[in-house]
Amino acid sequence: MPFPFSLILFRYNRLLALMVLGTGGSISWAQTQPAPAPHRVPDTMAQRVMACTLCHGKEGRATNTGFFPRIAGKPEGYLYHQLRHFREGRRNNAGMTALLDHLSDAYLHEIAGHFSQLELPYPPPAVTDASAEQLAKGEALVRRGDAARKLPACTACHGAALTGVAPNVPGLLGLPRDYLIGQLGGWQTGLRKAFAPDCMAHVAQQLEPSEISAITGWLAAQALPADPHPVAAMAEPMPLRCGFAPEASR
């Protein structure tokens, strides 16, 4: 004869009551214990920018492969301007725009300042499959440019060591080759923009595909110098006008 369901339910409820109240209606041991302390997330900038590290790597250090660039140690002004470009549509990335859409300029400065001050080791240079001829061509364009086309050397703006110039010019070493190719292509097609006058668009639009391949192959294969920090200032004025400040675009 099957066990009546009502009897099963009665016994289950009775057992549950005994577990909660203890035998004889007394308060159980579990009820006498203090409630666990609530988990509190530290209110630090490192905690707030955890969303950034999902793509840019732990603490923003990224790697030298893939597509996402390192942001740790980049000049503060450069990082701030890129955050604004994403928020305001001069750079196109739906994820970045969604993250930044409601953030104020002051908060973007805080984020940029946080990442710019991180002192983290760089990965070793990427292994390249570029030929010796391609690497030599890339190095020549990076270090000397092409005077016949009035094409400046990368070092003329990004510093002799290619580690960037404070506060607005980024370094070019320690970045994935795919990322470098993508950004030069973005400037060529107008997908990436900066404040006017957009000097990088002027440079990128003069480069042939083979030159972009050579430049990015050489850059990605270079190790960082002993001092990887952006230099404080350039010895010579920059060869092109660049709209680093917002007012320059007006």
Steps between C-alpha positions, in 0.01 A plus 500: 500500500657835397602739774246788517653820364345703781683285757831543318451878495409500872813309596720723280362814663544350847862407425565847364353656815723285720807600300419870536379504861688207647353219711231604745449839339835644620704742283748317277879546517506661158263774617735597784791578266566859388412581141803505270640843424385632162759488221623850431669597174787747555423845360824546307572605144662161437169335592294743292698437182473122521276519193798637303716201591259252338641606162822686579636234733580493871569858616483613137830336405353286215738284294695545180261273305137534406325828439457684830769755584685552824377809685714476815772763496363696204517881532204638695399758241501239224280262700259778593461612140441144379227452760336816372537388138320173580229676698439759230525271196834599349611143572250224428457222753152427631627342821725792587228752420251316722747500790584869467173653382392637839842578650607860556822656374626518858449127547671424170799698631501282812498181292778627275706608799463158662627304202775749414659455842521119492855366500473152350742281303462466125481166320787389275472607136283295269655247264468628145482318169602812307801467272824687561413725204158586647651572841763729348230686306290538813791627708593755232149645497477500880837668551534719189161529331494598133609857428389479135139458615541729802425194711649549848676225691303336782782601736445869416172493696512188718852558633840363402443191716136470379374501860280806450513862612309633802226593528331420168709277270490122558784254470497255208688207654347209690183513288348214299570515128131439423408802710755724324375387158140558607564855618694606190223348289241685705670832433527419130128431468377769740375242751735647760524875549662741743475870574576714195754535357515121496870446434483120517234490230732711282786253555300179468329604178839525328606145587474205263376165637852356468637792702243450777596132511870586520459770766276296726713187459811686608333680792343184643837322493684763706580466869430788737805704608626489858292811573157441343343825625382776266754780473409834653552704184642483148829669418361617165151629419262248349499496118120523476229689686287260703172580673572352842293755691118517463509870418713426196205335331281806518 
